[in-house]
Amino acid sequence: RDPYSMTWTLALQYQLLRNTLVELTYEGSASVGDIESPNLNVLPENYDAGNTAALTTFNGNAQVYRPYVNFGTITYMGNISHSTYHSGTVHVQKRLAHGLLYDSFFTYSKSLDGSGVGVTDLATNLYKGPSNFDRRFRYAGNFSYNLPFGSGQKFMNVGGPLNAIFGGYNLVWQYDVYSGNPVTPGF
């Protein structure tokens, strides 16, 4: 069957000061019934758990311990995957006043994926964990300041060549700081 996705958003805005806006936003999304191709011909993860002799034998010749010994990988396609994303953002914006403008965002988010890869007899929701692109914290923004030099400004309020050389400049700074990718151990 066809997979489907859902999204939802809630945002609240408040004008904190005359030129300053604060916005709180929650965003969420989910993708349900994504298609995966799990391998049916694998042993359960807890097969002979704690029995080191059996595990050593299994590692030496795993094929003879598979449920279907005469076959290698057996896959099927099914709607067994699920993913979700949730985030909360605080947005502060100061509109242009006295030559200064800034826009700042702080986001806390979590992205989870679930897949049935390797699942034989367990529920697929047990295989849900952080996405490989999950970044929990992000602080981003920019600010712009009109330098007070040149025609119509506080300093060097003259026209001509001085205005053409030294007037009309903006100082702009952009930043983006975020946490790294989650650590995904594997073997």
C-alpha positions as CSV (number, residue, x, y, z in Angstrom):
1,R,0.0,0.0,0.0
2,D,1.0,3.6,-0.4
3,P,2.9,5.2,2.5
4,Y,1.6,8.5,3.8
5,S,3.0,11.5,5.7
6,M,1.5,14.0,8.1
7,T,2.8,17.5,9.2
8,W,1.6,19.8,11.9
9,T,2.7,23.3,13.1
10,L,1.8,25.6,16.0
11,A,3.3,29.1,16.2
12,L,2.8,31.9,18.7
13,Q,4.1,35.4,18.1
14,Y,4.5,38.3,20.5
15,Q,5.8,41.8,20.0
16,L,8.2,42.1,23.0
17,L,9.4,45.7,22.3
18,R,8.5,48.2,19.6
19,N,10.9,46.7,17.1
20,T,11.4,43.2,18.6
21,L,9.3,40.2,17.7
22,V,9.5,36.8,19.6
23,E,8.0,33.7,18.0
24,L,7.7,30.2,19.5
25,T,7.1,27.4,17.0
26,Y,6.4,23.7,17.3
27,E,6.7,21.6,14.2
28,G,6.2,17.9,13.8
29,S,6.0,15.4,11.0
30,A,5.6,11.7,10.6
31,S,5.9,9.3,7.7
32,V,4.0,6.1,8.1
33,G,4.2,2.8,6.2
34,D,7.5,3.5,4.4
35,I,8.7,0.6,2.3
36,E,11.6,-1.5,3.6
37,S,13.1,-4.8,2.4
38,P,14.1,-6.8,5.5
39,N,16.1,-10.1,5.4
40,L,14.0,-13.0,6.6
41,N,16.9,-15.5,6.7
42,V,18.7,-14.3,9.8
43,L,18.8,-15.5,13.4
44,P,17.1,-13.5,16.1
45,E,19.4,-11.1,17.9
46,N,19.2,-13.0,21.2
47,Y,20.0,-16.4,19.6
48,D,22.1,-18.3,22.2
49,A,22.8,-15.1,24.1
50,G,25.4,-15.7,26.8
51,N,26.5,-19.1,25.3
52,T,30.0,-18.2,24.2
53,A,30.7,-21.7,22.7
54,A,27.6,-21.5,20.5
55,L,28.4,-18.0,19.4
56,T,31.9,-18.9,18.5
57,T,30.6,-21.8,16.4
58,F,28.0,-19.6,14.9
59,N,30.6,-17.0,13.9
60,G,32.7,-19.7,12.2
61,N,29.9,-21.0,10.0
62,A,26.8,-18.8,10.2
63,Q,25.1,-20.3,7.1
64,V,24.2,-23.6,8.8
65,Y,22.4,-21.8,11.6
66,R,20.1,-19.7,9.4
67,P,16.4,-20.6,9.4
68,Y,16.6,-21.5,5.7
69,V,20.0,-23.2,5.4
70,N,19.9,-23.7,1.6
71,F,19.3,-20.0,0.9
72,G,21.3,-16.8,1.4
73,T,19.4,-13.5,1.8
74,I,15.6,-13.7,1.5
75,T,14.0,-10.3,1.4
76,Y,10.5,-9.1,0.9
77,M,9.0,-5.6,0.5
78,G,6.6,-4.3,3.1
79,N,5.3,-1.1,4.7
80,I,7.2,-1.6,7.9
81,S,9.1,1.6,8.4
82,H,8.1,4.7,10.3
83,S,9.8,8.1,10.9
84,T,9.0,11.1,13.1
85,Y,10.4,14.6,13.5
86,H,9.6,17.1,16.3
87,S,11.1,20.5,16.9
88,G,10.7,23.6,19.0
89,T,12.1,26.9,17.8
90,V,12.5,30.3,19.6
91,H,12.9,33.1,17.0
92,V,13.8,36.6,18.0
93,Q,13.8,39.3,15.4
94,K,14.7,43.0,15.8
95,R,13.5,45.0,12.9
96,L,15.6,47.8,11.5
97,A,16.0,50.6,14.0
98,H,19.0,52.9,14.3
99,G,20.8,51.0,11.6
100,L,20.6,47.6,13.4
101,L,18.7,44.5,12.3
102,Y,19.1,41.0,13.7
103,D,17.3,37.7,13.3
104,S,18.1,34.8,15.7
105,F,16.8,31.2,15.9
106,F,17.4,28.5,18.5
107,T,15.9,25.1,17.6
108,Y,15.8,21.9,19.7
109,S,14.7,18.9,17.5
110,K,14.6,15.2,17.4
111,S,14.3,13.0,14.3
112,L,13.7,9.2,14.7
113,D,13.6,6.5,12.0
114,G,12.3,3.0,12.3
115,S,13.1,0.2,10.0
116,G,12.4,-3.5,9.8
117,V,15.8,-4.4,8.4
118,G,17.0,-7.5,10.2
119,V,13.7,-8.1,11.8
120,T,12.4,-11.7,11.9
121,D,10.2,-12.2,14.9
122,L,10.3,-8.8,16.7
123,A,8.1,-5.8,16.4
124,T,9.5,-3.2,14.0
125,N,9.0,-0.4,16.4
126,L,11.8,-1.8,18.6
127,Y,14.2,-0.8,15.8
128,K,13.4,2.9,16.0
129,G,16.2,5.3,16.8
130,P,17.8,8.6,16.0
131,S,18.1,9.4,12.3
132,N,21.6,9.7,10.8
133,F,20.9,13.4,10.1
134,D,19.5,14.1,13.6
135,R,20.9,17.4,15.0
136,R,19.4,18.2,18.4
137,F,20.6,21.8,18.9
138,R,20.9,24.5,16.3
139,Y,21.5,28.2,16.8
140,A,21.4,30.3,13.6
141,G,20.9,33.9,12.7
142,N,22.3,37.0,11.2
143,F,22.7,40.7,12.0
144,S,23.2,43.7,9.9
145,Y,24.4,47.2,10.9
146,N,24.4,50.2,8.6
147,L,27.7,51.9,9.3
148,P,27.0,55.6,10.1
149,F,29.3,57.0,7.4
150,G,28.3,58.9,4.3
151,S,25.4,61.1,3.0
152,G,22.5,61.3,5.5
153,Q,24.5,59.6,8.2
154,K,26.0,60.8,11.5
155,F,29.6,60.9,10.2
156,M,30.9,62.3,6.9
157,N,27.5,63.6,6.0
158,V,28.7,64.9,2.7
159,G,28.2,63.9,-0.9
160,G,30.7,63.6,-3.7
161,P,33.8,61.4,-3.9
162,L,34.0,60.8,-0.1
163,N,30.5,59.5,0.0
164,A,31.2,57.3,-3.0
165,I,34.3,55.8,-1.3
166,F,33.3,55.6,2.4
167,G,29.5,55.9,2.5
168,G,26.7,53.3,2.4
169,Y,28.5,50.3,3.9
170,N,26.8,47.6,5.9
171,L,28.4,45.2,8.4
172,V,26.7,41.8,8.0
173,W,27.4,38.7,10.1
174,Q,25.8,35.3,9.7
175,Y,26.2,32.4,12.0
176,D,25.1,28.8,12.3
177,V,26.1,26.6,15.2
178,Y,24.7,23.1,15.7
179,S,25.4,19.9,17.5
180,G,27.1,17.1,15.5
181,N,25.7,14.0,14.0
182,P,24.8,11.3,16.6
183,V,27.3,8.6,17.2
184,T,26.1,5.4,15.6
185,P,28.1,2.4,16.7
186,G,28.2,-0.5,14.4
187,F,29.9,-3.8,13.8
